[in-house]
Amino acid sequence: MQKSIEDVPSVSPPTDPFSTKDIYLAAVLFHAGERLVSTARDGAKITFVFRPSATLAVTVERFYHPTSIAKQLFDAYRTVKSIGFDR
């Protein structure tokens, strides 16, 4: 039996801003065209706040996926940086 459009659940775009302290995720979101609306500093930590959008959650999920090239690159960067500064 074919589904009609009435059978498909409606998904409304998120209404709450998305916040992250992960600068690498923030960079990926910014590069993907997500709108950075504010930042908040707490000592040395910065929280990046993005406007809600229909694509934001998908971009976040793709970033944290094990095969994400961006995630692998940033993980490698962190490792190399820590090796360089630990010596």
PDB file of N, CA, C and O in Angstrom:
ATOM      1  N   MET A   1       0.839  -1.177   0.000  1.00  0.00           N
ATOM      2  CA  MET A   1       0.000   0.000   0.000  1.00  0.00           C
ATOM      3  C   MET A   1       0.886   1.244   0.000  1.00  0.00           C
ATOM      4  O   MET A   1       1.832   1.338   0.783  1.00  0.00           O
ATOM      5  N   GLN A   2       0.580   2.191  -0.874  1.00  0.00           N
ATOM      6  CA  GLN A   2       1.344   3.429  -0.947  1.00  0.00           C
ATOM      7  C   GLN A   2       0.936   4.379   0.168  1.00  0.00           C
ATOM      8  O   GLN A   2      -0.223   4.436   0.578  1.00  0.00           O
ATOM      9  N   LYS A   3       1.919   5.117   0.639  1.00  0.00           N
ATOM     10  CA  LYS A   3       1.627   6.114   1.665  1.00  0.00           C
ATOM     11  C   LYS A   3       1.244   7.417   0.990  1.00  0.00           C
ATOM     12  O   LYS A   3       1.778   7.788  -0.055  1.00  0.00           O
ATOM     13  N   SER A   4       0.316   8.087   1.613  1.00  0.00           N
ATOM     14  CA  SER A   4      -0.039   9.413   1.115  1.00  0.00           C
ATOM     15  C   SER A   4       0.734  10.442   1.924  1.00  0.00           C
ATOM     16  O   SER A   4       1.344  10.106   2.940  1.00  0.00           O
ATOM     17  N   ILE A   5       0.712  11.668   1.488  1.00  0.00           N
ATOM     18  CA  ILE A   5       1.419  12.737   2.180  1.00  0.00           C
ATOM     19  C   ILE A   5       0.912  12.902   3.611  1.00  0.00           C
ATOM     20  O   ILE A   5       1.650  13.349   4.488  1.00  0.00           O
ATOM     21  N   GLU A   6      -0.348  12.539   3.841  1.00  0.00           N
ATOM     22  CA  GLU A   6      -0.907  12.640   5.192  1.00  0.00           C
ATOM     23  C   GLU A   6      -0.279  11.634   6.149  1.00  0.00           C
ATOM     24  O   GLU A   6      -0.295  11.838   7.362  1.00  0.00           O
ATOM     25  N   ASP A   7       0.286  10.528   5.599  1.00  0.00           N
ATOM     26  CA  ASP A   7       0.893   9.495   6.431  1.00  0.00           C
ATOM     27  C   ASP A   7       2.308   9.856   6.884  1.00  0.00           C
ATOM     28  O   ASP A   7       2.836   9.258   7.822  1.00  0.00           O
ATOM     29  N   VAL A   8       2.905  10.818   6.227  1.00  0.00           N
ATOM     30  CA  VAL A   8       4.274  11.199   6.555  1.00  0.00           C
ATOM     31  C   VAL A   8       4.235  12.207   7.700  1.00  0.00           C
ATOM     32  O   VAL A   8       3.585  13.246   7.590  1.00  0.00           O
ATOM     33  N   PRO A   9       4.929  11.903   8.802  1.00  0.00           N
ATOM     34  CA  PRO A   9       4.899  12.847   9.922  1.00  0.00           C
ATOM     35  C   PRO A   9       5.558  14.158   9.543  1.00  0.00           C
ATOM     36  O   PRO A   9       6.563  14.179   8.833  1.00  0.00           O
ATOM     37  N   SER A  10       4.995  15.233  10.014  1.00  0.00           N
ATOM     38  CA  SER A  10       5.589  16.532   9.718  1.00  0.00           C
ATOM     39  C   SER A  10       6.708  16.794  10.717  1.00  0.00           C
ATOM     40  O   SER A  10       6.592  16.497  11.906  1.00  0.00           O
ATOM     41  N   VAL A  11       7.772  17.347  10.209  1.00  0.00           N
ATOM     42  CA  VAL A  11       8.911  17.680  11.051  1.00  0.00           C
ATOM     43  C   VAL A  11       9.080  19.185  10.988  1.00  0.00           C
ATOM     44  O   VAL A  11       9.369  19.756   9.936  1.00  0.00           O
ATOM     45  N   SER A  12       8.896  19.804  12.119  1.00  0.00           N
ATOM     46  CA  SER A  12       9.060  21.250  12.137  1.00  0.00           C
ATOM     47  C   SER A  12      10.519  21.569  12.433  1.00  0.00           C
ATOM     48  O   SER A  12      11.191  20.836  13.158  1.00  0.00           O
ATOM     49  N   PRO A  13      11.001  22.670  11.865  1.00  0.00           N
ATOM     50  CA  PRO A  13      12.388  23.046  12.128  1.00  0.00           C
ATOM     51  C   PRO A  13      12.589  23.321  13.618  1.00  0.00           C
ATOM     52  O   PRO A  13      11.658  23.754  14.297  1.00  0.00           O
ATOM     53  N   PRO A  14      13.790  23.075  14.127  1.00  0.00           N
ATOM     54  CA  PRO A  14      14.037  23.332  15.538  1.00  0.00           C
ATOM     55  C   PRO A  14      13.846  24.814  15.855  1.00  0.00           C
ATOM     56  O   PRO A  14      14.063  25.679  15.006  1.00  0.00           O
ATOM     57  N   THR A  15      13.442  25.086  17.078  1.00  0.00           N
ATOM     58  CA  THR A  15      13.204  26.482  17.463  1.00  0.00           C
ATOM     59  C   THR A  15      14.229  26.995  18.458  1.00  0.00           C
ATOM     60  O   THR A  15      14.347  28.205  18.652  1.00  0.00           O
ATOM     61  N   ASP A  16      14.974  26.093  19.094  1.00  0.00           N
ATOM     62  CA  ASP A  16      15.972  26.511  20.072  1.00  0.00           C
ATOM     63  C   ASP A  16      17.330  26.682  19.407  1.00  0.00           C
ATOM     64  O   ASP A  16      17.697  25.887  18.541  1.00  0.00           O
ATOM     65  N   PRO A  17      18.068  27.695  19.793  1.00  0.00           N
ATOM     66  CA  PRO A  17      19.427  27.843  19.268  1.00  0.00           C
ATOM     67  C   PRO A  17      20.279  26.633  19.642  1.00  0.00           C
ATOM     68  O   PRO A  17      20.020  25.963  20.641  1.00  0.00           O
ATOM     69  N   PHE A  18      21.281  26.368  18.843  1.00  0.00           N
ATOM     70  CA  PHE A  18      22.214  25.259  19.099  1.00  0.00           C
ATOM     71  C   PHE A  18      23.509  25.840  19.635  1.00  0.00           C
ATOM     72  O   PHE A  18      24.075  26.756  19.038  1.00  0.00           O
ATOM     73  N   SER A  19      23.983  25.312  20.762  1.00  0.00           N
ATOM     74  CA  SER A  19      25.223  25.781  21.381  1.00  0.00           C
ATOM     75  C   SER A  19      26.255  24.666  21.402  1.00  0.00           C
ATOM     76  O   SER A  19      25.924  23.496  21.591  1.00  0.00           O
ATOM     77  N   THR A  20      27.517  25.049  21.203  1.00  0.00           N
ATOM     78  CA  THR A  20      28.613  24.100  21.303  1.00  0.00           C
ATOM     79  C   THR A  20      29.863  24.806  21.795  1.00  0.00           C
ATOM     80  O   THR A  20      30.091  25.975  21.486  1.00  0.00           O
ATOM     81  N   LYS A  21      30.673  24.085  22.564  1.00  0.00           N
ATOM     82  CA  LYS A  21      31.980  24.585  22.980  1.00  0.00           C
ATOM     83  C   LYS A  21      33.085  23.997  22.109  1.00  0.00           C
ATOM     84  O   LYS A  21      34.259  24.328  22.275  1.00  0.00           O
ATOM     85  N   ASP A  22      32.705  23.129  21.186  1.00  0.00           N
ATOM     86  CA  ASP A  22      33.659  22.472  20.289  1.00  0.00           C
ATOM     87  C   ASP A  22      33.959  23.414  19.117  1.00  0.00           C
ATOM     88  O   ASP A  22      33.129  23.589  18.224  1.00  0.00           O
ATOM     89  N   ILE A  23      35.141  24.013  19.129  1.00  0.00           N
ATOM     90  CA  ILE A  23      35.497  24.982  18.089  1.00  0.00           C
ATOM     91  C   ILE A  23      35.541  24.327  16.705  1.00  0.00           C
ATOM     92  O   ILE A  23      35.270  24.985  15.700  1.00  0.00           O
ATOM     93  N   TYR A  24      35.879  23.048  16.649  1.00  0.00           N
ATOM     94  CA  TYR A  24      35.954  22.356  15.371  1.00  0.00           C
ATOM     95  C   TYR A  24      34.547  22.144  14.792  1.00  0.00           C
ATOM     96  O   TYR A  24      34.332  22.337  13.596  1.00  0.00           O
ATOM     97  N   LEU A  25      33.610  21.754  15.631  1.00  0.00           N
ATOM     98  CA  LEU A  25      32.222  21.644  15.173  1.00  0.00           C
ATOM     99  C   LEU A  25      31.702  23.016  14.765  1.00  0.00           C
ATOM    100  O   LEU A  25      31.022  23.140  13.747  1.00  0.00           O
ATOM    101  N   ALA A  26      32.012  24.046  15.548  1.00  0.00           N
ATOM    102  CA  ALA A  26      31.578  25.400  15.206  1.00  0.00           C
ATOM    103  C   ALA A  26      32.126  25.819  13.840  1.00  0.00           C
ATOM    104  O   ALA A  26      31.422  26.447  13.049  1.00  0.00           O
ATOM    105  N   ALA A  27      33.379  25.469  13.569  1.00  0.00           N
ATOM    106  CA  ALA A  27      33.979  25.807  12.272  1.00  0.00           C
ATOM    107  C   ALA A  27      33.259  25.095  11.132  1.00  0.00           C
ATOM    108  O   ALA A  27      33.011  25.690  10.083  1.00  0.00           O
ATOM    109  N   VAL A  28      32.924  23.819  11.335  1.00  0.00           N
ATOM    110  CA  VAL A  28      32.198  23.060  10.310  1.00  0.00           C
ATOM    111  C   VAL A  28      30.811  23.659  10.085  1.00  0.00           C
ATOM    112  O   VAL A  28      30.386  23.816   8.940  1.00  0.00           O
ATOM    113  N   LEU A  29      30.106  23.992  11.159  1.00  0.00           N
ATOM    114  CA  LEU A  29      28.776  24.592  11.022  1.00  0.00           C
ATOM    115  C   LEU A  29      28.853  25.929  10.297  1.00  0.00           C
ATOM    116  O   LEU A  29      28.041  26.208   9.416  1.00  0.00           O
ATOM    117  N   PHE A  30      29.825  26.750  10.665  1.00  0.00           N
ATOM    118  CA  PHE A  30      29.995  28.045  10.019  1.00  0.00           C
ATOM    119  C   PHE A  30      30.299  27.870   8.529  1.00  0.00           C
ATOM    120  O   PHE A  30      29.741  28.571   7.684  1.00  0.00           O
ATOM    121  N   HIS A  31      31.185  26.930   8.223  1.00  0.00           N
ATOM    122  CA  HIS A  31      31.533  26.649   6.825  1.00  0.00           C
ATOM    123  C   HIS A  31      30.311  26.150   6.042  1.00  0.00           C
ATOM    124  O   HIS A  31      30.170  26.440   4.854  1.00  0.00           O
ATOM    125  N   ALA A  32      29.435  25.401   6.713  1.00  0.00           N
ATOM    126  CA  ALA A  32      28.237  24.859   6.056  1.00  0.00           C
ATOM    127  C   ALA A  32      27.161  25.922   5.846  1.00  0.00           C
ATOM    128  O   ALA A  32      26.120  25.651   5.247  1.00  0.00           O
ATOM    129  N   GLY A  33      27.417  27.127   6.343  1.00  0.00           N
ATOM    130  CA  GLY A  33      26.459  28.211   6.121  1.00  0.00           C
ATOM    131  C   GLY A  33      25.475  28.422   7.264  1.00  0.00           C
ATOM    132  O   GLY A  33      24.529  29.199   7.138  1.00  0.00           O
ATOM    133  N   GLU A  34      25.698  27.731   8.377  1.00  0.00           N
ATOM    134  CA  GLU A  34      24.822  27.951   9.532  1.00  0.00           C
ATOM    135  C   GLU A  34      25.140  29.313  10.120  1.00  0.00           C
ATOM    136  O   GLU A  34      26.288  29.759  10.102  1.00  0.00           O
ATOM    137  N   ARG A  35      24.123  29.964  10.637  1.00  0.00           N
ATOM    138  CA  ARG A  35      24.263  31.342  11.115  1.00  0.00           C
ATOM    139  C   ARG A  35      24.721  31.380  12.575  1.00  0.00           C
ATOM    140  O   ARG A  35      24.002  30.943  13.473  1.00  0.00           O
ATOM    141  N   LEU A  36      25.923  31.908  12.797  1.00  0.00           N
ATOM    142  CA  LEU A  36      26.444  32.104  14.140  1.00  0.00           C
ATOM    143  C   LEU A  36      25.807  33.377  14.688  1.00  0.00           C
ATOM    144  O   LEU A  36      26.003  34.461  14.139  1.00  0.00           O
ATOM    145  N   VAL A  37      25.041  33.242  15.776  1.00  0.00           N
ATOM    146  CA  VAL A  37      24.305  34.404  16.286  1.00  0.00           C
ATOM    147  C   VAL A  37      24.961  35.038  17.499  1.00  0.00           C
ATOM    148  O   VAL A  37      24.750  36.222  17.762  1.00  0.00           O
ATOM    149  N   SER A  38      25.756  34.273  18.246  1.00  0.00           N
ATOM    150  CA  SER A  38      26.446  34.870  19.388  1.00  0.00           C
ATOM    151  C   SER A  38      27.522  33.928  19.899  1.00  0.00           C
ATOM    152  O   SER A  38      27.591  32.757  19.527  1.00  0.00           O
ATOM    153  N   THR A  39      28.353  34.480  20.760  1.00  0.00           N
ATOM    154  CA  THR A  39      29.343  33.701  21.485  1.00  0.00           C
ATOM    155  C   THR A  39      29.292  34.139  22.936  1.00  0.00           C
ATOM    156  O   THR A  39      28.888  35.260  23.248  1.00  0.00           O
ATOM    157  N   ALA A  40      29.701  33.251  23.808  1.00  0.00           N
ATOM    158  CA  ALA A  40      29.774  33.573  25.235  1.00  0.00           C
ATOM    159  C   ALA A  40      31.082  33.019  25.769  1.00  0.00           C
ATOM    160  O   ALA A  40      31.440  31.873  25.496  1.00  0.00           O
ATOM    161  N   ARG A  41      31.782  33.825  26.518  1.00  0.00           N
ATOM    162  CA  ARG A  41      33.073  33.407  27.075  1.00  0.00           C
ATOM    163  C   ARG A  41      32.920  33.135  28.567  1.00  0.00           C
ATOM    164  O   ARG A  41      32.305  33.904  29.306  1.00  0.00           O
ATOM    165  N   ASP A  42      33.508  32.004  28.981  1.00  0.00           N
ATOM    166  CA  ASP A  42      33.563  31.645  30.400  1.00  0.00           C
ATOM    167  C   ASP A  42      35.010  31.277  30.687  1.00  0.00           C
ATOM    168  O   ASP A  42      35.410  30.122  30.544  1.00  0.00           O
ATOM    169  N   GLY A  43      35.784  32.265  31.091  1.00  0.00           N
ATOM    170  CA  GLY A  43      37.216  32.048  31.255  1.00  0.00           C
ATOM    171  C   GLY A  43      37.851  31.809  29.902  1.00  0.00           C
ATOM    172  O   GLY A  43      37.748  32.640  28.999  1.00  0.00           O
ATOM    173  N   ALA A  44      38.509  30.670  29.765  1.00  0.00           N
ATOM    174  CA  ALA A  44      39.158  30.330  28.496  1.00  0.00           C
ATOM    175  C   ALA A  44      38.214  29.611  27.540  1.00  0.00           C
ATOM    176  O   ALA A  44      38.557  29.413  26.375  1.00  0.00           O
ATOM    177  N   LYS A  45      37.046  29.221  28.002  1.00  0.00           N
ATOM    178  CA  LYS A  45      36.084  28.484  27.167  1.00  0.00           C
ATOM    179  C   LYS A  45      35.152  29.450  26.438  1.00  0.00           C
ATOM    180  O   LYS A  45      34.713  30.455  26.997  1.00  0.00           O
ATOM    181  N   ILE A  46      34.864  29.127  25.184  1.00  0.00           N
ATOM    182  CA  ILE A  46      33.920  29.913  24.384  1.00  0.00           C
ATOM    183  C   ILE A  46      32.784  29.012  23.959  1.00  0.00           C
ATOM    184  O   ILE A  46      33.007  27.894  23.495  1.00  0.00           O
ATOM    185  N   THR A  47      31.569  29.495  24.115  1.00  0.00           N
ATOM    186  CA  THR A  47      30.387  28.789  23.616  1.00  0.00           C
ATOM    187  C   THR A  47      29.923  29.510  22.361  1.00  0.00           C
ATOM    188  O   THR A  47      29.737  30.727  22.361  1.00  0.00           O
ATOM    189  N   PHE A  48      29.739  28.745  21.293  1.00  0.00           N
ATOM    190  CA  PHE A  48      29.268  29.269  20.018  1.00  0.00           C
ATOM    191  C   PHE A  48      27.781  28.945  19.906  1.00  0.00           C
ATOM    192  O   PHE A  48      27.379  27.802  20.123  1.00  0.00           O
ATOM    193  N   VAL A  49      26.973  29.932  19.574  1.00  0.00           N
ATOM    194  CA  VAL A  49      25.522  29.750  19.504  1.00  0.00           C
ATOM    195  C   VAL A  49      25.071  29.998  18.067  1.00  0.00           C
ATOM    196  O   VAL A  49      25.337  31.051  17.487  1.00  0.00           O
ATOM    197  N   PHE A  50      24.380  28.997  17.505  1.00  0.00           N
ATOM    198  CA  PHE A  50      23.916  29.063  16.126  1.00  0.00           C
ATOM    199  C   PHE A  50      22.399  29.146  16.063  1.00  0.00           C
ATOM    200  O   PHE A  50      21.690  28.581  16.896  1.00  0.00           O
ATOM    201  N   ARG A  51      21.920  29.860  15.057  1.00  0.00           N
ATOM    202  CA  ARG A  51      20.483  29.966  14.824  1.00  0.00           C
ATOM    203  C   ARG A  51      19.942  28.597  14.445  1.00  0.00           C
ATOM    204  O   ARG A  51      20.584  27.867  13.690  1.00  0.00           O
ATOM    205  N   PRO A  52      18.774  28.238  14.958  1.00  0.00           N
ATOM    206  CA  PRO A  52      18.188  26.950  14.574  1.00  0.00           C
ATOM    207  C   PRO A  52      17.877  26.920  13.081  1.00  0.00           C
ATOM    208  O   PRO A  52      17.485  27.928  12.493  1.00  0.00           O
ATOM    209  N   SER A  53      18.055  25.766  12.489  1.00  0.00           N
ATOM    210  CA  SER A  53      17.708  25.595  11.074  1.00  0.00           C
ATOM    211  C   SER A  53      17.391  24.133  10.822  1.00  0.00           C
ATOM    212  O   SER A  53      17.686  23.264  11.642  1.00  0.00           O
ATOM    213  N   ALA A  54      16.796  23.884   9.692  1.00  0.00           N
ATOM    214  CA  ALA A  54      16.429  22.513   9.326  1.00  0.00           C
ATOM    215  C   ALA A  54      17.661  21.673   9.008  1.00  0.00           C
ATOM    216  O   ALA A  54      17.608  20.448   9.114  1.00  0.00           O
ATOM    217  N   THR A  55      18.759  22.296   8.624  1.00  0.00           N
ATOM    218  CA  THR A  55      19.952  21.554   8.213  1.00  0.00           C
ATOM    219  C   THR A  55      20.981  21.390   9.323  1.00  0.00           C
ATOM    220  O   THR A  55      21.892  20.570   9.199  1.00  0.00           O
ATOM    221  N   LEU A  56      20.857  22.137  10.382  1.00  0.00           N
ATOM    222  CA  LEU A  56      21.873  22.130  11.438  1.00  0.00           C
ATOM    223  C   LEU A  56      22.057  20.745  12.058  1.00  0.00           C
ATOM    224  O   LEU A  56      23.189  20.281  12.198  1.00  0.00           O
ATOM    225  N   ALA A  57      20.983  20.092  12.425  1.00  0.00           N
ATOM    226  CA  ALA A  57      21.081  18.776  13.077  1.00  0.00           C
ATOM    227  C   ALA A  57      21.752  17.757  12.159  1.00  0.00           C
ATOM    228  O   ALA A  57      22.532  16.925  12.622  1.00  0.00           O
ATOM    229  N   VAL A  58      21.461  17.816  10.886  1.00  0.00           N
ATOM    230  CA  VAL A  58      22.072  16.888   9.932  1.00  0.00           C
ATOM    231  C   VAL A  58      23.573  17.136   9.850  1.00  0.00           C
ATOM    232  O   VAL A  58      24.357  16.189   9.804  1.00  0.00           O
ATOM    233  N   THR A  59      23.975  18.399   9.830  1.00  0.00           N
ATOM    234  CA  THR A  59      25.394  18.733   9.766  1.00  0.00           C
ATOM    235  C   THR A  59      26.121  18.250  11.013  1.00  0.00           C
ATOM    236  O   THR A  59      27.233  17.731  10.918  1.00  0.00           O
ATOM    237  N   VAL A  60      25.505  18.415  12.184  1.00  0.00           N
ATOM    238  CA  VAL A  60      26.105  17.940  13.432  1.00  0.00           C
ATOM    239  C   VAL A  60      26.245  16.419  13.401  1.00  0.00           C
ATOM    240  O   VAL A  60      27.296  15.885  13.758  1.00  0.00           O
ATOM    241  N   GLU A  61      25.198  15.723  12.979  1.00  0.00           N
ATOM    242  CA  GLU A  61      25.251  14.260  12.903  1.00  0.00           C
ATOM    243  C   GLU A  61      26.345  13.803  11.950  1.00  0.00           C
ATOM    244  O   GLU A  61      27.070  12.853  12.244  1.00  0.00           O
ATOM    245  N   ARG A  62      26.465  14.465  10.823  1.00  0.00           N
ATOM    246  CA  ARG A  62      27.501  14.088   9.854  1.00  0.00           C
ATOM    247  C   ARG A  62      28.896  14.344  10.401  1.00  0.00           C
ATOM    248  O   ARG A  62      29.816  13.572  10.133  1.00  0.00           O
ATOM    249  N   PHE A  63      29.065  15.421  11.165  1.00  0.00           N
ATOM    250  CA  PHE A  63      30.370  15.725  11.751  1.00  0.00           C
ATOM    251  C   PHE A  63      30.804  14.621  12.713  1.00  0.00           C
ATOM    252  O   PHE A  63      31.966  14.216  12.703  1.00  0.00           O
ATOM    253  N   TYR A  64      29.889  14.135  13.539  1.00  0.00           N
ATOM    254  CA  TYR A  64      30.236  13.121  14.539  1.00  0.00           C
ATOM    255  C   TYR A  64      30.201  11.689  14.003  1.00  0.00           C
ATOM    256  O   TYR A  64      30.536  10.753  14.730  1.00  0.00           O
ATOM    257  N   HIS A  65      29.805  11.508  12.757  1.00  0.00           N
ATOM    258  CA  HIS A  65      29.796  10.163  12.167  1.00  0.00           C
ATOM    259  C   HIS A  65      31.237   9.662  12.068  1.00  0.00           C
ATOM    260  O   HIS A  65      32.133  10.431  11.719  1.00  0.00           O
ATOM    261  N   PRO A  66      31.471   8.382  12.371  1.00  0.00           N
ATOM    262  CA  PRO A  66      32.848   7.847  12.362  1.00  0.00           C
ATOM    263  C   PRO A  66      33.600   8.022  11.045  1.00  0.00           C
ATOM    264  O   PRO A  66      34.830   8.067  11.044  1.00  0.00           O
ATOM    265  N   THR A  67      32.885   8.121   9.928  1.00  0.00           N
ATOM    266  CA  THR A  67      33.571   8.268   8.643  1.00  0.00           C
ATOM    267  C   THR A  67      33.731   9.729   8.218  1.00  0.00           C
ATOM    268  O   THR A  67      34.177  10.005   7.104  1.00  0.00           O
ATOM    269  N   SER A  68      33.374  10.652   9.090  1.00  0.00           N
ATOM    270  CA  SER A  68      33.480  12.080   8.765  1.00  0.00           C
ATOM    271  C   SER A  68      34.940  12.472   8.559  1.00  0.00           C
ATOM    272  O   SER A  68      35.764  12.335   9.463  1.00  0.00           O
ATOM    273  N   ILE A  69      35.245  12.956   7.372  1.00  0.00           N
ATOM    274  CA  ILE A  69      36.610  13.401   7.071  1.00  0.00           C
ATOM    275  C   ILE A  69      36.972  14.595   7.958  1.00  0.00           C
ATOM    276  O   ILE A  69      38.096  14.678   8.452  1.00  0.00           O
ATOM    277  N   ALA A  70      36.038  15.511   8.161  1.00  0.00           N
ATOM    278  CA  ALA A  70      36.319  16.683   9.002  1.00  0.00           C
ATOM    279  C   ALA A  70      36.660  16.252  10.419  1.00  0.00           C
ATOM    280  O   ALA A  70      37.628  16.747  10.997  1.00  0.00           O
ATOM    281  N   LYS A  71      35.888  15.343  10.985  1.00  0.00           N
ATOM    282  CA  LYS A  71      36.140  14.873  12.350  1.00  0.00           C
ATOM    283  C   LYS A  71      37.491  14.185  12.422  1.00  0.00           C
ATOM    284  O   LYS A  71      38.250  14.410  13.364  1.00  0.00           O
ATOM    285  N   GLN A  72      37.799  13.354  11.447  1.00  0.00           N
ATOM    286  CA  GLN A  72      39.088  12.663  11.434  1.00  0.00           C
ATOM    287  C   GLN A  72      40.241  13.662  11.331  1.00  0.00           C
ATOM    288  O   GLN A  72      41.264  13.506  11.998  1.00  0.00           O
ATOM    289  N   LEU A  73      40.074  14.679  10.499  1.00  0.00           N
ATOM    290  CA  LEU A  73      41.105  15.696  10.336  1.00  0.00           C
ATOM    291  C   LEU A  73      41.329  16.458  11.642  1.00  0.00           C
ATOM    292  O   LEU A  73      42.471  16.651  12.059  1.00  0.00           O
ATOM    293  N   PHE A  74      40.247  16.889  12.286  1.00  0.00           N
ATOM    294  CA  PHE A  74      40.386  17.647  13.528  1.00  0.00           C
ATOM    295  C   PHE A  74      40.943  16.780  14.656  1.00  0.00           C
ATOM    296  O   PHE A  74      41.703  17.273  15.489  1.00  0.00           O
ATOM    297  N   ASP A  75      40.576  15.493  14.696  1.00  0.00           N
ATOM    298  CA  ASP A  75      41.148  14.588  15.695  1.00  0.00           C
ATOM    299  C   ASP A  75      42.659  14.435  15.482  1.00  0.00           C
ATOM    300  O   ASP A  75      43.433  14.427  16.440  1.00  0.00           O
ATOM    301  N   ALA A  76      43.062  14.313  14.220  1.00  0.00           N
ATOM    302  CA  ALA A  76      44.489  14.205  13.902  1.00  0.00           C
ATOM    303  C   ALA A  76      45.215  15.498  14.280  1.00  0.00           C
ATOM    304  O   ALA A  76      46.329  15.458  14.801  1.00  0.00           O
ATOM    305  N   TYR A  77      44.595  16.618  14.023  1.00  0.00           N
ATOM    306  CA  TYR A  77      45.175  17.922  14.391  1.00  0.00           C
ATOM    307  C   TYR A  77      45.394  17.999  15.901  1.00  0.00           C
ATOM    308  O   TYR A  77      46.463  18.407  16.356  1.00  0.00           O
ATOM    309  N   ARG A  78      44.380  17.606  16.677  1.00  0.00           N
ATOM    310  CA  ARG A  78      44.507  17.626  18.137  1.00  0.00           C
ATOM    311  C   ARG A  78      45.662  16.733  18.600  1.00  0.00           C
ATOM    312  O   ARG A  78      46.435  17.108  19.482  1.00  0.00           O
ATOM    313  N   THR A  79      45.765  15.548  17.994  1.00  0.00           N
ATOM    314  CA  THR A  79      46.822  14.615  18.372  1.00  0.00           C
ATOM    315  C   THR A  79      48.200  15.188  18.068  1.00  0.00           C
ATOM    316  O   THR A  79      49.088  15.170  18.922  1.00  0.00           O
ATOM    317  N   VAL A  80      48.377  15.695  16.858  1.00  0.00           N
ATOM    318  CA  VAL A  80      49.666  16.260  16.472  1.00  0.00           C
ATOM    319  C   VAL A  80      49.989  17.476  17.329  1.00  0.00           C
ATOM    320  O   VAL A  80      51.139  17.661  17.727  1.00  0.00           O
ATOM    321  N   LYS A  81      49.011  18.289  17.612  1.00  0.00           N
ATOM    322  CA  LYS A  81      49.226  19.474  18.458  1.00  0.00           C
ATOM    323  C   LYS A  81      49.672  19.062  19.853  1.00  0.00           C
ATOM    324  O   LYS A  81      50.600  19.649  20.411  1.00  0.00           O
ATOM    325  N   SER A  82      49.015  18.057  20.417  1.00  0.00           N
ATOM    326  CA  SER A  82      49.387  17.624  21.766  1.00  0.00           C
ATOM    327  C   SER A  82      50.786  17.013  21.780  1.00  0.00           C
ATOM    328  O   SER A  82      51.528  17.198  22.744  1.00  0.00           O
ATOM    329  N   ILE A  83      51.154  16.290  20.725  1.00  0.00           N
ATOM    330  CA  ILE A  83      52.503  15.733  20.644  1.00  0.00           C
ATOM    331  C   ILE A  83      53.524  16.873  20.592  1.00  0.00           C
ATOM    332  O   ILE A  83      54.550  16.830  21.270  1.00  0.00           O
ATOM    333  N   GLY A  84      53.240  17.865  19.802  1.00  0.00           N
ATOM    334  CA  GLY A  84      54.158  18.996  19.643  1.00  0.00           C
ATOM    335  C   GLY A  84      54.309  19.814  20.911  1.00  0.00           C
ATOM    336  O   GLY A  84      55.405  20.289  21.209  1.00  0.00           O
ATOM    337  N   PHE A  85      53.241  19.989  21.659  1.00  0.00           N
ATOM    338  CA  PHE A  85      53.303  20.803  22.870  1.00  0.00           C
ATOM    339  C   PHE A  85      53.697  20.011  24.103  1.00  0.00           C
ATOM    340  O   PHE A  85      54.061  20.603  25.120  1.00  0.00           O
ATOM    341  N   ASP A  86      53.634  18.694  24.040  1.00  0.00           N
ATOM    342  CA  ASP A  86      54.013  17.867  25.191  1.00  0.00           C
ATOM    343  C   ASP A  86      55.525  17.664  25.265  1.00  0.00           C
ATOM    344  O   ASP A  86      56.047  17.207  26.282  1.00  0.00           O
ATOM    345  N   ARG A  87      56.208  17.999  24.207  1.00  0.00           N
ATOM    346  CA  ARG A  87      57.677  17.776  24.179  1.00  0.00           C
ATOM    347  C   ARG A  87      58.412  18.978  24.682  1.00  0.00           C
ATOM    348  O   ARG A  87      59.642  18.974  24.730  1.00  0.00           O
TER     349      ARG A  87
END
